[in-house]
């Protein structure tokens, strides 16, 4: 009888252990996911408004989060006030929990830089840069602490495939835009070929980054749109020679599978252009904004647009599938709802 009882106890313990070893839902989701690497990104985050997306973004199992600018809104030359606003965002409980779990990369745009539509003329850009780097806890010995501008790059290697993330600074060196006095638009394309978006130092750095890269995919984060150029707000299209320069650089360096990410506009959309000399289409994926959006949006010209404009608050997702050589791009919003998607084969 005691032998039978002992046998029952062992059998029960075995069943209990097997039950306890069942994978958690998170592990199960990871196993089922066809993605080898996931990038989540977004922009336009007012620290005084609620951001309900941090938990929704996590549902997509991102490997990294990329800030596309306007991490906070603080148009000012008062550095104490700028620091105060960074601290408010940093102490946000939901964001605090999010950044403990997910690696974060970032560039800035005008409202965290310090002045709306601002460029190289902003008098506090040196001080502002240090506060930006402080917010992201960039080490004191990091190159970004001594260089002019917050541009940066990082490589990720997964299953013998490398993804290069390049974060551009479209503020520190950017020369003045040309006001449009002949229409209702704010700016118009300049005829000045000396006008610059990135400045000589950053252009040289970017050339080296692309020239020396072995990456299978290159993700370029520009805070402002690259392809959409007809709306009259900030865009690379306000400096046509700079657009041509970047396209030619991608061609001359034989950069593989470049995708441009952008923000700023308070709308989200996909733009796609066939660039002569590139053996893949150039995509500009705009994701904006996180806490507020252009909810009154009706229409806007963009000859490169693919799909529909999303005027709801939203964030962006990129899912890399190395076996299929594809990237699935998604615009998502409230309750992780999928608004628009674009899959590009490479």
C-alpha positions as CSV (number, residue, x, y, z in Angstrom):
1,X,0.0,0.0,0.0
2,X,2.8,2.4,0.9
3,X,4.5,1.6,-2.4
4,X,1.3,2.5,-4.3
5,X,1.0,5.8,-2.4
6,X,4.6,6.6,-3.1
7,X,4.0,6.0,-6.8
8,X,1.0,8.3,-6.8
9,X,3.0,11.1,-5.1
10,X,5.8,10.8,-7.7
11,X,3.3,10.8,-10.6
12,X,1.5,13.9,-9.2
13,X,4.8,15.8,-8.8
14,X,5.8,14.9,-12.4
15,X,2.4,16.2,-13.7
16,X,2.7,19.4,-11.6
17,X,6.2,20.1,-12.9
18,X,5.2,19.7,-16.5
19,X,2.3,22.0,-16.0
20,X,4.6,24.6,-14.4
21,X,6.9,24.4,-17.4
22,X,4.3,25.7,-19.9
23,X,5.6,28.8,-21.7
24,X,4.2,32.1,-20.7
25,X,2.1,34.0,-23.2
26,X,5.0,36.4,-23.9
27,X,7.3,33.6,-24.8
28,X,4.6,32.0,-27.0
29,X,4.1,35.3,-28.8
30,X,7.8,35.6,-29.5
31,X,8.0,32.0,-30.9
32,X,5.1,32.6,-33.2
33,X,6.3,35.9,-34.5
34,X,7.8,35.7,-38.0
35,X,9.9,38.8,-37.3
36,X,13.6,38.6,-36.7
37,X,13.9,42.1,-35.5
38,X,11.3,44.8,-34.6
39,X,11.8,48.5,-34.5
40,X,9.1,50.8,-32.9
41,X,9.3,54.5,-33.4
42,X,7.4,57.7,-32.9
43,X,7.5,61.5,-32.4
44,X,5.6,64.5,-31.1
45,X,5.2,63.7,-27.4
46,X,4.0,66.6,-25.2
47,X,5.0,65.9,-21.6
48,X,1.9,67.8,-20.4
49,X,-0.5,65.5,-22.3
50,X,-1.3,61.8,-21.6
51,X,0.6,59.2,-23.7
52,X,-1.4,56.0,-23.6
53,X,0.8,54.1,-26.1
54,X,3.7,52.7,-24.1
55,X,1.8,49.5,-23.2
56,X,0.4,49.2,-26.7
57,X,3.9,49.5,-28.2
58,X,5.2,46.7,-25.9
59,X,2.6,44.4,-27.4
60,X,4.5,44.4,-30.6
61,X,7.6,43.0,-28.9
62,X,10.0,45.7,-30.2
63,X,13.8,45.2,-29.8
64,X,14.3,49.0,-29.8
65,X,12.4,52.2,-29.6
66,X,13.5,55.1,-31.7
67,X,12.5,58.7,-30.8
68,X,12.0,60.7,-34.0
69,X,12.1,64.1,-32.2
70,X,9.9,66.3,-30.1
71,X,10.5,64.1,-27.1
72,X,9.1,67.0,-25.1
73,X,7.7,70.4,-26.0
74,X,9.7,73.2,-24.6
75,X,10.3,76.2,-26.9
76,X,12.6,78.3,-24.8
77,X,16.0,79.8,-24.2
78,X,15.6,79.2,-20.5
79,X,17.7,76.0,-19.8
80,X,16.3,75.6,-16.3
81,X,12.8,75.4,-17.8
82,X,14.0,73.0,-20.5
83,X,15.5,70.8,-17.9
84,X,12.4,70.9,-15.8
85,X,10.3,69.6,-18.8
86,X,12.7,66.8,-19.5
87,X,12.5,65.8,-15.8
88,X,8.7,65.8,-16.0
89,X,8.8,63.3,-18.9
90,X,11.5,61.2,-17.3
91,X,9.4,60.8,-14.2
92,X,6.3,59.7,-16.1
93,X,5.5,56.3,-14.6
94,X,4.5,54.6,-17.8
95,X,7.5,55.9,-19.7
96,X,9.7,55.0,-16.8
97,X,8.6,51.4,-16.9
98,X,8.9,51.3,-20.7
99,X,12.5,52.5,-20.8
100,X,13.5,49.9,-18.2
101,X,12.5,47.1,-20.6
102,X,13.4,48.4,-24.1
103,X,16.5,50.0,-25.5
104,X,16.0,53.6,-26.7
105,X,17.7,55.6,-29.4
106,X,16.9,59.2,-30.2
107,X,17.3,62.3,-32.1
108,X,15.6,65.7,-31.6
109,X,13.3,68.0,-33.5
110,X,12.5,71.6,-33.1
111,X,10.4,71.6,-29.8
112,X,13.0,69.6,-27.8
113,X,15.8,71.5,-29.6
114,X,14.3,74.7,-28.2
115,X,12.6,76.7,-30.9
116,X,9.8,76.1,-33.4
117,X,11.1,75.4,-36.9
118,X,14.5,76.3,-35.5
119,X,17.9,75.7,-37.1
120,X,21.6,76.7,-36.6
121,X,20.6,80.2,-35.4
122,X,19.3,79.0,-32.1
123,X,21.6,80.6,-29.5
124,X,21.3,77.9,-26.8
125,X,22.0,74.8,-29.0
126,X,25.2,73.9,-27.1
127,X,23.5,73.9,-23.7
128,X,20.3,72.3,-25.1
129,X,22.4,69.4,-26.6
130,X,23.8,68.5,-23.1
131,X,20.4,68.5,-21.5
132,X,19.1,66.2,-24.3
133,X,22.0,63.8,-23.7
134,X,21.4,64.0,-20.0
135,X,17.8,63.0,-20.4
136,X,18.9,59.8,-22.3
137,X,21.7,59.2,-19.8
138,X,24.4,59.3,-22.4
139,X,27.8,58.7,-20.8
140,X,30.1,61.6,-20.2
141,X,32.8,60.0,-22.4
142,X,30.5,59.4,-25.4
143,X,31.4,61.2,-28.6
144,X,28.1,63.0,-28.6
145,X,29.2,65.0,-25.5
146,X,31.9,66.8,-27.5
147,X,30.7,66.8,-31.1
148,X,28.4,69.5,-32.5
149,X,25.0,67.9,-32.9
150,X,23.2,64.8,-31.6
151,X,23.7,62.6,-34.8
152,X,24.6,59.0,-34.0
153,X,24.6,55.5,-35.4
154,X,24.4,51.9,-34.0
155,X,24.6,48.5,-35.7
156,X,22.5,45.5,-34.7
157,X,23.6,42.0,-35.9
158,X,21.0,39.2,-35.8
159,X,21.4,35.8,-37.4
160,X,24.3,37.1,-39.6
161,X,22.3,40.0,-40.8
162,X,23.2,43.6,-39.8
163,X,20.7,46.5,-39.4
164,X,22.3,49.9,-39.2
165,X,20.4,52.7,-37.4
166,X,21.4,56.2,-38.3
167,X,20.0,59.1,-36.4
168,X,20.4,62.4,-38.2
169,X,20.4,65.9,-36.6
170,X,18.3,68.2,-38.9
171,X,18.5,71.1,-36.5
172,X,22.0,72.0,-35.3
173,X,23.5,72.9,-38.7
174,X,20.3,73.6,-40.7
175,X,20.4,77.0,-42.5
176,X,17.5,79.3,-42.8
177,X,14.3,78.3,-44.7
178,X,12.8,80.4,-47.4
179,X,9.4,82.0,-46.4
180,X,6.6,81.7,-49.0
181,X,5.0,85.1,-49.3
182,X,3.2,84.3,-52.6
183,X,0.8,81.6,-51.2
184,X,-0.7,80.3,-48.0
185,X,2.2,77.9,-47.5
186,X,4.7,78.6,-44.8
187,X,7.9,77.8,-46.8
188,X,9.0,77.2,-50.3
189,X,12.0,75.5,-51.9
190,X,15.1,77.6,-51.9
191,X,17.2,78.2,-55.0
192,X,20.3,78.6,-52.8
193,X,22.5,75.5,-53.5
194,X,24.6,76.4,-50.4
195,X,21.6,75.9,-48.1
196,X,22.3,72.9,-45.9
197,X,20.2,70.5,-43.8
198,X,23.0,68.6,-42.1
199,X,26.1,70.8,-42.4
200,X,29.6,69.9,-43.6
201,X,30.7,67.9,-40.6
202,X,27.6,65.8,-40.4
203,X,27.5,65.2,-44.2
204,X,31.1,63.9,-44.0
205,X,30.2,61.7,-41.0
206,X,27.2,60.3,-42.9
207,X,29.3,59.5,-45.9
208,X,31.7,57.5,-43.8
209,X,28.9,55.7,-42.1
210,X,27.4,54.6,-45.4
211,X,30.7,53.9,-47.2
212,X,32.1,51.7,-44.5
213,X,28.8,49.9,-43.7
214,X,28.3,46.1,-44.2
215,X,24.6,46.3,-43.2
216,X,21.9,44.5,-45.1
217,X,19.4,47.2,-44.0
218,X,20.0,50.9,-43.3
219,X,17.4,52.8,-41.3
220,X,17.8,56.6,-41.4
221,X,15.9,58.6,-38.8
222,X,15.3,62.1,-40.0
223,X,13.1,64.2,-37.7
224,X,11.4,65.9,-40.7
225,X,9.9,64.3,-43.9
226,X,12.3,63.5,-46.7
227,X,10.0,62.7,-49.7
228,X,6.7,64.6,-49.0
229,X,7.5,68.1,-50.2
230,X,4.4,69.8,-51.4
231,X,2.7,70.8,-48.1
232,X,4.7,73.9,-47.4
233,X,5.8,73.1,-43.9
234,X,9.3,71.8,-42.9
235,X,10.6,69.1,-45.3
236,X,13.9,68.2,-47.0
237,X,12.1,69.4,-50.1
238,X,12.7,73.0,-49.0
239,X,16.3,72.3,-50.0
240,X,16.1,70.4,-53.3
241,X,19.9,70.2,-53.6
242,X,20.1,68.4,-50.2
243,X,17.5,65.9,-51.3
244,X,19.6,65.1,-54.4
245,X,22.7,64.9,-52.3
246,X,21.3,62.3,-50.0
247,X,19.9,60.2,-52.9
248,X,23.2,60.4,-54.7
249,X,25.1,59.4,-51.5
250,X,22.9,56.3,-51.1
251,X,23.7,55.4,-54.7
252,X,27.5,56.1,-54.6
253,X,28.0,54.2,-51.4
254,X,25.9,51.3,-52.6
255,X,23.8,51.5,-49.4
256,X,21.6,48.4,-49.2
257,X,17.9,48.6,-48.5
258,X,17.7,52.1,-47.0
259,X,14.4,53.2,-45.3
260,X,13.9,56.7,-44.0
261,X,11.9,57.3,-40.9
262,X,10.4,60.7,-40.1
263,X,8.0,62.6,-37.8
264,X,7.1,66.2,-37.1
265,X,3.9,66.5,-39.0
266,X,1.3,65.2,-36.5
267,X,0.1,62.7,-39.2
268,X,1.4,59.3,-40.3
269,X,1.9,58.0,-43.8
270,X,4.0,56.1,-46.2
271,X,5.8,57.7,-49.1
272,X,7.7,55.8,-51.8
273,X,10.0,56.9,-54.6
274,X,11.8,55.0,-57.4
275,X,15.3,56.6,-57.4
276,X,17.3,56.0,-60.5
277,X,20.5,54.2,-59.5
278,X,19.0,52.4,-56.5
279,X,17.9,48.8,-57.0
280,X,15.1,49.2,-54.5
281,X,12.4,51.9,-53.9
282,X,13.2,54.5,-51.3
283,X,10.5,54.6,-48.6
284,X,9.9,57.5,-46.1
285,X,7.8,56.2,-43.2
286,X,6.3,59.1,-41.2
287,X,5.0,58.4,-37.7
288,X,3.6,61.4,-35.8
289,X,2.3,62.1,-33.2
290,X,2.1,60.3,-29.9
291,X,0.1,62.7,-27.7
292,X,-1.6,64.9,-30.2
293,X,-2.3,64.8,-34.0
294,X,-3.7,66.7,-36.9
295,X,-7.3,65.5,-36.2
296,X,-8.8,68.0,-38.6
297,X,-6.8,66.7,-41.5
298,X,-8.7,66.6,-44.8
299,X,-6.3,66.4,-47.7
300,X,-2.7,67.3,-48.7
301,X,-0.7,66.8,-51.8
302,X,2.0,64.2,-51.8
303,X,2.9,62.6,-55.1
304,X,4.9,59.8,-53.4
305,X,2.2,58.7,-50.9
306,X,1.2,55.1,-50.7
307,X,-2.0,54.3,-48.9
308,X,-3.9,56.7,-46.7
309,X,-2.9,59.4,-44.3
310,X,-3.5,58.5,-40.6
311,X,-4.6,61.6,-38.7
312,X,-5.2,59.8,-35.4
313,X,-2.5,59.6,-32.7
314,X,-0.2,56.7,-33.7
315,X,3.2,55.0,-33.6
316,X,5.2,53.1,-36.2
317,X,6.4,49.5,-36.3
318,X,8.9,47.8,-38.6
319,X,9.1,44.0,-38.7
320,X,12.2,42.5,-40.4
321,X,12.0,39.0,-41.9
322,X,15.4,37.9,-43.1
323,X,14.3,34.6,-44.7
324,X,11.7,36.4,-46.9
325,X,14.0,39.5,-47.3
326,X,11.1,41.8,-46.4
327,X,10.2,44.6,-44.0
328,X,6.6,45.0,-42.9
329,X,5.8,48.5,-41.9
330,X,2.7,49.3,-39.7
331,X,1.0,52.4,-38.5
332,X,-0.7,51.5,-35.2
333,X,-2.7,53.5,-32.6
334,X,-5.3,53.1,-29.8
335,X,-5.6,49.6,-28.5
336,X,-2.7,48.7,-30.9
337,X,-5.2,49.0,-33.8
338,X,-3.6,48.6,-37.2
339,X,-4.4,51.6,-39.4
340,X,-2.1,51.1,-42.4
341,X,0.5,48.6,-43.5
342,X,3.1,48.4,-46.2
343,X,5.3,45.4,-46.9
344,X,8.4,45.9,-49.0
345,X,10.4,43.0,-50.4
346,X,14.2,43.5,-50.8
